[in-house]
């Protein structure tokens, strides 16, 4: 499986009809990948579900690897927006982190995302490159955006950290706790909006307490 940086295709168009077709393909790919995993999903099945030809998919996405990468990136896009450094100009860091924490909880506890991660973990045993491909196009991008956000806040003197990368890794760990562990092994977790808010506030305030300036 080729690396993303070598052959990644980013389908962008100013034509509304073409963009609708791209969105339809991504919606079909989401169902196939999240239901069947990477290996068992085929371009043929995705094309049939999207009601387009295989040629159309190949013309926009080049191959299944790039379609998978584009899907992962689009799924994580709304979370990346929570970490945009420009937000620091107008918003308090605590508010940004709370927003990010809520987004993380909503995103990672979705039933389809839980199911997809279980399938993906099983496939990694067969082909570790699939796991690397997923990490490169999702979690590592998000971690990089969070790191940039925190570094900007450090530069402004709002927080302190001797290791910004470690601080960035700590944040999602505080938010999720062992929730992801239990979900991975079949435990069903349902959190109300109030419960998610309580968890987010606790995680953010704990993180900020650790990183407050001296």
N, C-alpha and C positions, 0 to 999 in steps of 0.2 A: 504493500500500500504506500503510495507516494506521499511525501510530506505536503502539508498545506501550502507552505511558502513557495513550493516549486510549481504547482499547477492549479492553484485555487482560482475558480471562476466566480466572479461577482456579477450576477445578472442584474443590470440596471437599465432602465429604459424610461424615456419621457412619454412614451405612447401608452395611454390608459389601457387600451385593449391588450397590449403585450404584457403590461404589468398585472392585469387581471389573470392572464394565462399563467404567468409565473407564480402568482399567489395560489392559484388552483393546483399547480403542480406541487408546491410546498405543502399545501393542506393534505394532498393525497400522500405525499411522502411521510408526513407526520403520522398519519394513521398506519401506514405500512411499517415504518421503522419502529414506532412505539408499540405496535402490536406483535410484530414478528422478529424484531431485531435487525441488525445490519445484514448479516449473512443470508437470512432467509428471504429478505425483501428483494424484489427484482424490479428492474426498470419497466418490464412488461406489465407487472401488476400495478405499478405506480401510474403508468401511462393509461391503463384501462380505467383506473379509479378517477383520474383527472380528466378523462375523455379527450386525450390528446395522443398524438403519435409518439412512438419512441424517438423518432428523428427530432421532434420538437424538444424533447427533454435533453437529448444529446447536444442540440444546437445551443441551448441555454446553459446547461450545467456540465457539459463535457463527458462526465462519467458518474457512476454511482457514488464514488468517494466524495466528489465535489458537491453533489446534491446533498449527501449526508452532512457535510461540513456546513453548507449554507443553511440547512435546516437547524443545526445546532446553534449557529450564530444568530439566526432569527429568533430562536427560542430564548436565547440569553440577552437579546438586544435591550429589552425593557429593564433588565437588571443592570446592564452596563450604563444606561442613562442615569441610574441612581448615583453613579460614581463620577459623573462628569465634573472635572475640576472647576469649570466656570461657575458651578453652583455655589462655590464658596464665597463668591463676591456678594451674593444676595441672601444666602441662607446660613443659618447657624449649623455648625458641624453636627451637633446632636440631632437636629432635625433631619439632616441628610442621612445620618446613620440609622435613625429610626425608620425612615422611609425605606432604606435599603434592607433593613432587618425584616420589615413586613413583607417586602417583595420576595425576599429569600424564603420566608416561611410559606408564603402562598405558592411559590414556584416549586419548591422541592417536596412539598407534601401533596401535590396533585397526584391523583391515582394513576394517571397515564405516565407521569414522570417516574413514579415509584416502579411501575411495571417495566418501563423502559430500562431503568438502571439495573433491575434484576436480570433482564435478558442480556443486557450489555455485559454484566459481570460474568455471566456464563460463557459468552462468546470470547471474552478476553482469555479464558483458559485455553481456548483453541488457537487464537491468534492475538497475541499481546499488542500488535500494531493497531488493532481496532480501539483498544483502550487509549493508546497514545493519541490517536486521531481525534477521539472525543475530547480528551483533556486539552489538546492544543486549540480546539475550536470552541470550547466552552469555558470550563473552570479556570484554565490558565489565563484566558483573556480577561475574565472577571476579576481574578486576583491581581492582574497587572493594573487594571483600571482602579481598583481599590487602593493599591500601593501608591499610584500617582496622586489620588485624592489625599491620602494621608501625608504624603511627602509635601504637598502644597500647604497643608495645615501646619506641618512641622516648620516649614519655611516662614510661615506667618507668626510663629511663636505660640500657637494655640494649644499644641500638644507636644509631648516629648517622647522620643523613642530612640534607643540605641541600635535597633534593628528593625527598620520599617517593614521589611518583608515578613519577618516573624510576627510583627504586630498585625499586619494584614491577614495572615493566616489565622491568627487568634480570633479575629472578629467573627467569621462564620462558625467557628467552633463554639463560641459562646452563645451564638444565636440558636444553633441547631442542637447543641448538647449531644445526647445519645439518640435523639429522635431518628436520625438517618439510619443508625444501627438497627433499631427495632423495626423500622419500616422495611429494611432490606431483608429481614428474616420473617416477614409475614405478619407482624403485629400491626393491627389497624389503629391509626391514631387520628382522632378527629378533634380539632381545636376550634373553639368558638372565637369570634372576633375579639372578645374580651380576653380570652386566654392567650391569643397571639399577641395582643397588645401588651399584656403583662410580661410575657416572655421577652418581647422586643425591648421594652423599657429596662428590664433587669439586665439584659445582655449589654445594651448600649451604655448604661450608667456604670456597670462593672468595668467595661473596656475603658471608658473615659477616666475612671478613678485610677486605673493602672497607669494611664498615659498623661495624666495632668502635669502641667509644667510645675517645676519646683519653685 
